[in-house]
Amino acid sequence: MQKLLYVQLGDQITDQIRQGLYKVGERLPSVRELSKREQVSIATVNTAYANLEQRGWIEAKPKSGYFVRRSCLETVGLPETSNLKPKPRHMSVNELAMEVQRGVSNKKGSSFCAAVPDLNFPISKIIQRTYVSQAREGITFDQGYGSPEGLYELRQQIARRALGAGIQIGVDELITTAGAQNALALALRALTKPGDIVAVESPCYFGLLQMIESFGLKSIEIPTDAKDGMSIDALKLALQQWPIKVVLSIPAYSNPLGCVMPNENKQALMQLLQQYDIAMIEDDIYGELQFEGHRPKAVKAFDEEGRVLWCSSVSKTMDPKLRVGWIAPGKYYAKILHQKYVNSISLPSLPQSVAAQVMAQGQFDRHLRQARETYRQRAQHLIDLAQMHFPSEMRASSPQGGLVVWFEMPKKIDGTQLYYQCREREVRIAPGELFSVTGLYQNCFRMSFAKPWTLESEQAVAMIGLQLKEMMIKN
Ligand SMILES: Cc1ncc(COP(=O)(O)O)c(C=O)c1O
């Protein structure tokens, strides 16, 4: 039997409250608005609202309308979902990756799952102030669309900073992008067609694996050493056997291993690129986050033929919310610019202008010096805690920079199961399953050390250790 119209309407509203469309204390649409939107009579809306009020979902305020009642969510609750016991279920890697990504913004508990920088350094205040002052001055809005290449002042700052990576490029050899992810996507799109093979590191940052899959490309996972990065010998072998179209690598503080490719290997890699006449997409997003000494030279610094497309962003050094990145595409410049133009014409000027202004200030380099030392100490603390609490058979990467540590456990540990068990306790890690398309890292997981340590986060590491030890006994 069909439900009465006012009941249907009431159900619709309670669903919307559950889904967070209307939060506690928020005003609901007026009777007239709702009647018009849902094409039902005023009387039906009045009855639906009266019924919801009676059931404690909403309350009427004289002359103001209906509001979601403060207590309704606590009293009514969500029995079906809140009683569900989270347990491992088969999910595609894409779904699992999205789920892990969503956990980043979960304010409860301790999150080690994302490589997000600490946003409590003084630079964040400077970014905020610059944003406000730039917006107030409105200097970036006077010309309609920005140029497809991107804001000149930003490209100028990037070209100057590139010198630190040993890269000599002009302002007109750079294109700004919406973060490094966008730069990498533009590069892959411009260089490949569906079915082509891309050589990647193994383990590989899942954002890259997902992108490769979504473009209909195939990835070939090249063994990657926790100290020296992608194995040149293994890449050589793969190139002999497969028609690889492009090499995609994170040579400086790779995600998740935190390793750095030595300069000799970068030169050997360049020779291979020349021999096989292929391109390389270099993801240098962590290049300026070294723990000690100078930042590593980019592979691009050894590139005399424009084969390397150098990609990076301010997401790890300033704030990922700015969505400001760039690409120096070498001889593929025209293709990339066209790709960017057809995808978005140009980018919002304000964040680009903010990033340029911040880079131009001395405080940015001071911030980087502080951030590098802080991250070094936090990484060490994570490894110390892991040694204290995790099973003695564990292996851990020893990052020389970046924001993450990679843990490898005995084969009987299931990283995805660990992820769900931790999530149940409001603790987030990134399961190893995400970092390969061939299921190589089920017994691994990645943890970020970017945030300041607190008693709660230290206890969370101890809790992870407990779960691991239980799994060692049970499995
Ligand atoms: C290796 C790597 N490349 C690219 C990205 C995406 O960077 P962005 O936020 O600048 O798009 C990330 C983000 O975590 C990353 O770790």
PDBQT file of the ligand as one rigid body, heavy atoms in Angstrom, charges set to zero:
ROOT
HETATM    1  C1  LIG A 501      53.190  11.948  -4.666  1.00  0.00    +0.000 C 
HETATM    2  C2  LIG A 501      52.011  12.862  -4.778  1.00  0.00    +0.000 A 
HETATM    3  N1  LIG A 501      51.716  13.427  -5.954  1.00  0.00    +0.000 NA
HETATM    4  C3  LIG A 501      50.651  14.244  -6.101  1.00  0.00    +0.000 A 
HETATM    5  C4  LIG A 501      49.815  14.526  -5.047  1.00  0.00    +0.000 A 
HETATM    6  C5  LIG A 501      48.655  15.443  -5.252  1.00  0.00    +0.000 C 
HETATM    7  O1  LIG A 501      49.100  16.748  -5.004  1.00  0.00    +0.000 OA
HETATM    8  P1  LIG A 501      48.209  18.049  -5.093  1.00  0.00    +0.000 P 
HETATM    9  O2  LIG A 501      47.487  18.163  -3.805  1.00  0.00    +0.000 OA
HETATM   10  O3  LIG A 501      49.171  19.172  -5.286  1.00  0.00    +0.000 OA
HETATM   11  O4  LIG A 501      47.299  17.895  -6.243  1.00  0.00    +0.000 OA
HETATM   12  C6  LIG A 501      50.085  13.956  -3.792  1.00  0.00    +0.000 A 
HETATM   13  C7  LIG A 501      49.210  14.215  -2.653  1.00  0.00    +0.000 C 
HETATM   14  O5  LIG A 501      49.275  13.603  -1.619  1.00  0.00    +0.000 OA
HETATM   15  C8  LIG A 501      51.213  13.113  -3.658  1.00  0.00    +0.000 A 
HETATM   16  O6  LIG A 501      51.536  12.544  -2.485  1.00  0.00    +0.000 OA
ENDROOT
TORSDOF 0
